[in-house]
């Protein structure tokens, strides 16, 4: 997921996507612990997507305060 893609989405869509990614991250970590994870880079990718979404949401929050 690219940052410019996130900028075109609404805040509500981003919050829903964030919750979905958090659930996915939990599931992938659980699978990793059990040894069922095939793609070990997936956890890092999900974490980066979460960080991107949080960054966009925080920037929007700061823009509304000013």
N, C-alpha and C positions, 0 to 999 in steps of 0.2 A: 504494500500500500504506500503510495507516494503522498508527500505532504500537500502537493497542489490538489490532489484528489480530495483530501480531507477538508480543504478550505471551501470547496463547493458544496459540502454537505451542511445540513442544518444542525444546530446544537443538539436537538433531540435525537437525530440519527446517530450523531457521534457518541452520545451517552449510551444508546442502545448497543452500538458496536463495541464500546468499551466494556460493558457488562458481558457481552458475548465472548470477547477475547479473554477476559479474566476467568470465565468458566472453562474456556478451552485450555488456558494455561494450567489451571488446576488439574484438568484431566490429563494433559500431557506430562505433567510432573509425576502424577500418580502412575502413569504407564511407564515412565522412566525408572521409577523406584522398583517396579515389578519386573523390569527388564523386557518390556514389550514394545519399547519405542524403537522404531526403525530409523527415523531421521532425527539425529541428535541436534541438528541445527534449528529445528522447528521451535524449540523453546526460546532460543535467542531472538528469532524472527518475531515471535508473538510479543515478547517483552519490548522490542523496539517499536512495534506497531502501537502498543499500549502507551509508550512514552510519547510517540508522535501525536496521538489523540489527546493526551493530557496537555501537551504543549499548546495545541490549537485551542482547546477549551480554556486554558488559563489566559492565553492572549486575548481571546474574546471577552473574558471576564474583566481583564484590565482595561480594555477599550470601552466597555460600558461604564466603568467607574469614572472615567475622565470626562 
